């Protein structure tokens, strides 16, 4: 089990110009893998829903198991 912020997930899954790589975290583009067997539990706190919704949409491309 790994807890990740939605902003970090967006940074890894988005490929748009201006992406900044986070260098002080154990996961990066090379070892952050989602596949059809990955289970994702999404939790949002009040006031931070936007990033969570977009991260959820990006993760659903890789796995149907997003709750």
LINGI-V172854 format. One record per run of one state. SS is the DSSP state (@ for helix, = for strand, . for the rest). FROM is the first residue (numbers start at 1). TO is the last residue. If there is no record, write none. Layout:
BEGIN
[[SS & FROM & TO] [SS & FROM & TO]]
END
This chain:
BEGIN
[[. & 1 & 5] [@ & 6 & 13] [. & 14 & 39] [= & 40 & 40] [. & 41 & 48] [@ & 49 & 60] [. & 61 & 65] [= & 66 & 66] [. & 67 & 67]]
END
